[in-house]
Amino acid sequence: MWILDADTAVPFWRPRQTIAPAVLLFSTRRGGVSRPPYDQLNLGRSTEDDGAAVATNRERLLRAAHLDPARLATAGQVHGTRVARVHSPEHHPECDALVTSEPSVVLAVTTADCMPLLYHAPGVVAAAHSGWRGTADGMPVSALEAVCTLAGCAPSAVQVAIGPAIRGCCYEVAEAVAARFPAEAVRLTSARPRLDLPTAARLALLRAGVEERALHDTGACTSCEPTWYYSHRRDHGRTGRHWGVAALAESD
Ligand SMILES: [Zn+2]
């Protein structure tokens, strides 16, 4: 069960019950210093937003979660399914997911409609970026397998959280894209098919052995809630980016 602390200075989604020593969170667009159209907590450097504002926003979010901004590790995000094992704070260009067993390394993936996924198993955390292409190609299960390998555990020992993403209410796709997904993840009630990435991820993870009760979905649609989230599709590309963050914090 995940909750959004709406009344804090930097609101973010987190597990209702702390999973010590892990810190897992999904950011929103609130609580930062960026100006429109990147207002407020834009965390993406690949935008035309002021770089100093982005740096301030990143620091604000991580400090609010008691994480050290100097321990950040990021992924290049190339819409693939490769998972990089992270040993220290660094950037991994050719991957879409990060996994680590190192305490205090802060994993972050960047999204603004694509689905962020966070994983936790004893002694291991992971973060994945999964758009339609990555989800169709198996990113959710690739990251799960990387977690199980590193933790030496079965999929039934892994917790997975699905963050704010564009969903079946809003995400119109081409017929050829919809055809790559199970029928349960596609809605056919309007002119064009609409894709629900979280449903696709959920089905794949359950089939791979994750327990239903270990799958947590924020339920948030980035396109439906402009006061809370950036949406690349809704905002025609001129928008900010959220983070999905996972870390094994030493203590705070
Ligand atoms: Zn929606």
Residues whose N, C-alpha, C, O or C-beta is under 5 A from the ligand:
A	BS01	ZN	R167 C169 C170 C221 S223 C224
